[in-house]
Amino acid sequence: MSVEVIVMAKKAGVTQTGTNIQEVKQQNAQSAGQGQYGTEFAGETSVAEVKKYNQQAEAKKAKKSSK
């Protein structure tokens, strides 16, 4: 039985799968602040509305547990 070992030369700035690290960083920098997934929902959330909803939910919970 023989085993062949293939050693690939490492390229600076490239991942093992061949992804260009600088290119990814550049794309991330360009998409920052453009309302990409993950940030768009936070801008639409009203803190006061969420607090009001939470208070109502707690009040309902308290009513149910006191019965």
VMD Tcl script that builds the backbone (N, CA, C; Angstrom):
set m [mol new atoms 201]
animate dup $m
set s [atomselect $m all]
$s set {name element resname resid chain x y z} {
  {N N MET 1 A 0.848 -1.182 0.000}
  {CA C MET 1 A 0.000 0.000 0.000}
  {C C MET 1 A 0.887 1.237 0.000}
  {N N SER 2 A 0.599 2.169 -0.882}
  {CA C SER 2 A 1.375 3.401 -0.912}
  {C C SER 2 A 0.449 4.585 -0.677}
  {N N VAL 3 A 0.982 5.607 -0.048}
  {CA C VAL 3 A 0.213 6.811 0.255}
  {C C VAL 3 A 0.907 7.986 -0.398}
  {N N GLU 4 A 0.120 8.796 -1.079}
  {CA C GLU 4 A 0.672 9.975 -1.723}
  {C C GLU 4 A 0.265 11.206 -0.925}
  {N N VAL 5 A 1.227 11.996 -0.562}
  {CA C VAL 5 A 0.960 13.222 0.178}
  {C C VAL 5 A 1.186 14.399 -0.759}
  {N N ILE 6 A 0.155 15.216 -0.892}
  {CA C ILE 6 A 0.262 16.386 -1.752}
  {C C ILE 6 A 0.359 17.614 -0.864}
  {N N VAL 7 A 1.409 18.359 -1.025}
  {CA C VAL 7 A 1.607 19.572 -0.248}
  {C C VAL 7 A 1.365 20.757 -1.170}
  {N N MET 8 A 0.393 21.574 -0.794}
  {CA C MET 8 A 0.079 22.743 -1.606}
  {C C MET 8 A 0.826 23.944 -1.037}
  {N N ALA 9 A 1.342 24.737 -1.919}
  {CA C ALA 9 A 2.046 25.943 -1.487}
  {C C ALA 9 A 1.035 26.930 -0.912}
  {N N LYS 10 A 1.399 27.545 0.186}
  {CA C LYS 10 A 0.516 28.532 0.809}
  {C C LYS 10 A 0.671 29.869 0.105}
  {N N LYS 11 A -0.448 30.462 -0.228}
  {CA C LYS 11 A -0.436 31.788 -0.820}
  {C C LYS 11 A -0.808 32.782 0.266}
  {N N ALA 12 A -0.092 33.864 0.334}
  {CA C ALA 12 A -0.384 34.890 1.333}
  {C C ALA 12 A -1.718 35.548 1.020}
  {N N GLY 13 A -2.560 35.691 2.048}
  {CA C GLY 13 A -3.828 36.379 1.881}
  {C C GLY 13 A -4.926 35.529 1.263}
  {N N VAL 14 A -4.718 34.223 1.192}
  {CA C VAL 14 A -5.712 33.335 0.607}
  {C C VAL 14 A -5.968 32.195 1.588}
  {N N THR 15 A -7.250 31.872 1.803}
  {CA C THR 15 A -7.582 30.776 2.711}
  {C C THR 15 A -7.284 29.444 2.052}
  {N N GLN 16 A -7.443 28.382 2.817}
  {CA C GLN 16 A -7.173 27.037 2.309}
  {C C GLN 16 A -8.096 26.691 1.141}
  {N N THR 17 A -9.295 27.233 1.154}
  {CA C THR 17 A -10.242 26.945 0.070}
  {C C THR 17 A -10.088 27.881 -1.115}
  {N N GLY 18 A -9.167 28.844 -1.018}
  {CA C GLY 18 A -8.895 29.724 -2.139}
  {C C GLY 18 A -9.584 31.075 -2.068}
  {N N THR 19 A -10.198 31.377 -0.933}
  {CA C THR 19 A -10.881 32.659 -0.784}
  {C C THR 19 A -9.868 33.779 -0.563}
  {N N ASN 20 A -10.018 34.850 -1.301}
  {CA C ASN 20 A -9.125 35.996 -1.172}
  {C C ASN 20 A -9.564 36.818 0.044}
  {N N ILE 21 A -8.768 36.850 1.083}
  {CA C ILE 21 A -9.117 37.503 2.343}
  {C C ILE 21 A -9.316 39.006 2.151}
  {N N GLN 22 A -8.448 39.641 1.405}
  {CA C GLN 22 A -8.564 41.087 1.180}
  {C C GLN 22 A -9.869 41.430 0.464}
  {N N GLU 23 A -10.252 40.595 -0.490}
  {CA C GLU 23 A -11.480 40.832 -1.246}
  {C C GLU 23 A -12.697 40.746 -0.319}
  {N N VAL 24 A -12.702 39.776 0.577}
  {CA C VAL 24 A -13.806 39.625 1.525}
  {C C VAL 24 A -13.863 40.815 2.473}
  {N N LYS 25 A -12.715 41.240 2.964}
  {CA C LYS 25 A -12.675 42.402 3.864}
  {C C LYS 25 A -13.197 43.649 3.155}
  {N N GLN 26 A -12.835 43.801 1.889}
  {CA C GLN 26 A -13.284 44.954 1.115}
  {C C GLN 26 A -14.802 44.910 0.923}
  {N N GLN 27 A -15.336 43.737 0.615}
  {CA C GLN 27 A -16.782 43.596 0.435}
  {C C GLN 27 A -17.515 43.881 1.740}
  {N N ASN 28 A -16.960 43.418 2.854}
  {CA C ASN 28 A -17.574 43.673 4.152}
  {C C ASN 28 A -17.584 45.162 4.469}
  {N N ALA 29 A -16.502 45.835 4.152}
  {CA C ALA 29 A -16.419 47.274 4.412}
  {C C ALA 29 A -17.424 48.032 3.550}
  {N N GLN 30 A -17.589 47.613 2.314}
  {CA C GLN 30 A -18.534 48.271 1.417}
  {C C GLN 30 A -19.977 48.061 1.861}
  {N N SER 31 A -20.278 46.880 2.380}
  {CA C SER 31 A -21.662 46.585 2.760}
  {C C SER 31 A -22.013 47.137 4.142}
  {N N ALA 32 A -21.021 47.530 4.905}
  {CA C ALA 32 A -21.277 48.084 6.239}
  {C C ALA 32 A -22.076 49.374 6.107}
  {N N GLY 33 A -23.155 49.469 6.848}
  {CA C GLY 33 A -23.954 50.679 6.831}
  {C C GLY 33 A -24.947 50.765 5.687}
  {N N GLN 34 A -25.049 49.717 4.893}
  {CA C GLN 34 A -25.997 49.746 3.774}
  {C C GLN 34 A -27.297 49.034 4.124}
  {N N GLY 35 A -27.512 48.789 5.419}
  {CA C GLY 35 A -28.743 48.126 5.824}
  {C C GLY 35 A -28.794 46.672 5.417}
  {N N GLN 36 A -27.664 46.008 5.467}
  {CA C GLN 36 A -27.636 44.596 5.125}
  {C C GLN 36 A -28.332 43.799 6.224}
  {N N TYR 37 A -28.601 42.551 5.958}
  {CA C TYR 37 A -29.273 41.682 6.920}
  {C C TYR 37 A -28.559 41.745 8.268}
  {N N GLY 38 A -29.318 41.870 9.313}
  {CA C GLY 38 A -28.731 41.933 10.642}
  {C C GLY 38 A -28.814 43.326 11.228}
  {N N THR 39 A -28.810 44.345 10.389}
  {CA C THR 39 A -28.888 45.713 10.903}
  {C C THR 39 A -30.204 46.382 10.539}
  {N N GLU 40 A -30.833 45.923 9.476}
  {CA C GLU 40 A -32.038 46.604 9.017}
  {C C GLU 40 A -33.178 46.499 10.012}
  {N N PHE 41 A -33.274 45.390 10.742}
  {CA C PHE 41 A -34.377 45.211 11.675}
  {C C PHE 41 A -34.190 46.035 12.935}
  {N N ALA 42 A -32.970 46.210 13.339}
  {CA C ALA 42 A -32.703 46.984 14.552}
  {C C ALA 42 A -33.149 48.423 14.382}
  {N N GLY 43 A -33.014 48.967 13.199}
  {CA C GLY 43 A -33.406 50.344 12.949}
  {C C GLY 43 A -34.906 50.544 12.963}
  {N N GLU 44 A -35.656 49.475 12.753}
  {CA C GLU 44 A -37.105 49.565 12.708}
  {C C GLU 44 A -37.753 49.286 14.055}
  {N N THR 45 A -36.986 48.899 15.048}
  {CA C THR 45 A -37.525 48.520 16.346}
  {C C THR 45 A -37.625 49.733 17.251}
  {N N SER 46 A -38.809 49.939 17.796}
  {CA C SER 46 A -39.030 51.036 18.736}
  {C C SER 46 A -38.855 50.503 20.151}
  {N N VAL 47 A -37.908 51.039 20.878}
  {CA C VAL 47 A -37.631 50.582 22.243}
  {C C VAL 47 A -38.847 50.799 23.128}
  {N N ALA 48 A -39.482 51.953 22.995}
  {CA C ALA 48 A -40.653 52.256 23.819}
  {C C ALA 48 A -41.781 51.257 23.541}
  {N N GLU 49 A -41.948 50.898 22.279}
  {CA C GLU 49 A -42.983 49.942 21.905}
  {C C GLU 49 A -42.710 48.566 22.507}
  {N N VAL 50 A -41.468 48.153 22.469}
  {CA C VAL 50 A -41.080 46.856 23.024}
  {C C VAL 50 A -41.298 46.840 24.535}
  {N N LYS 51 A -40.913 47.919 25.214}
  {CA C LYS 51 A -41.110 47.989 26.666}
  {C C LYS 51 A -42.592 47.941 27.017}
  {N N LYS 52 A -43.412 48.640 26.253}
  {CA C LYS 52 A -44.861 48.640 26.481}
  {C C LYS 52 A -45.418 47.229 26.306}
  {N N TYR 53 A -45.000 46.564 25.248}
  {CA C TYR 53 A -45.452 45.199 24.976}
  {C C TYR 53 A -45.032 44.268 26.119}
  {N N ASN 54 A -43.802 44.407 26.591}
  {CA C ASN 54 A -43.305 43.570 27.679}
  {C C ASN 54 A -44.095 43.802 28.960}
  {N N GLN 55 A -44.432 45.059 29.244}
  {CA C GLN 55 A -45.231 45.371 30.430}
  {C C GLN 55 A -46.607 44.724 30.334}
  {N N GLN 56 A -47.211 44.794 29.157}
  {CA C GLN 56 A -48.522 44.184 28.967}
  {C C GLN 56 A -48.447 42.668 29.151}
  {N N ALA 57 A -47.404 42.062 28.632}
  {CA C ALA 57 A -47.229 40.620 28.753}
  {C C ALA 57 A -47.038 40.226 30.219}
  {N N GLU 58 A -46.253 41.014 30.954}
  {CA C GLU 58 A -46.041 40.739 32.383}
  {C C GLU 58 A -47.343 40.889 33.165}
  {N N ALA 59 A -48.140 41.891 32.821}
  {CA C ALA 59 A -49.423 42.109 33.493}
  {C C ALA 59 A -50.361 40.928 33.249}
  {N N LYS 60 A -50.405 40.439 32.025}
  {CA C LYS 60 A -51.243 39.278 31.705}
  {C C LYS 60 A -50.778 38.048 32.474}
  {N N LYS 61 A -49.453 37.893 32.565}
  {CA C LYS 61 A -48.877 36.756 33.273}
  {C C LYS 61 A -49.258 36.823 34.766}
  {N N ALA 62 A -49.193 38.014 35.325}
  {CA C ALA 62 A -49.511 38.212 36.741}
  {C C ALA 62 A -50.988 37.908 37.007}
  {N N LYS 63 A -51.860 38.312 36.085}
  {CA C LYS 63 A -53.296 38.037 36.222}
  {C C LYS 63 A -53.569 36.547 36.202}
  {N N LYS 64 A -52.921 35.846 35.273}
  {CA C LYS 64 A -53.136 34.394 35.158}
  {C C LYS 64 A -52.637 33.666 36.381}
  {N N SER 65 A -51.513 34.074 36.928}
  {CA C SER 65 A -50.946 33.368 38.074}
  {C C SER 65 A -51.686 33.677 39.372}
  {N N SER 66 A -52.419 34.787 39.424}
  {CA C SER 66 A -53.144 35.148 40.644}
  {C C SER 66 A -54.517 34.480 40.713}
  {N N LYS 67 A -54.958 33.879 39.623}
  {CA C LYS 67 A -56.279 33.226 39.603}
  {C C LYS 67 A -56.251 31.887 40.297}
}
mol reanalyze $m
mol bondsrecalc $m
mol representation Tube
mol addrep $m
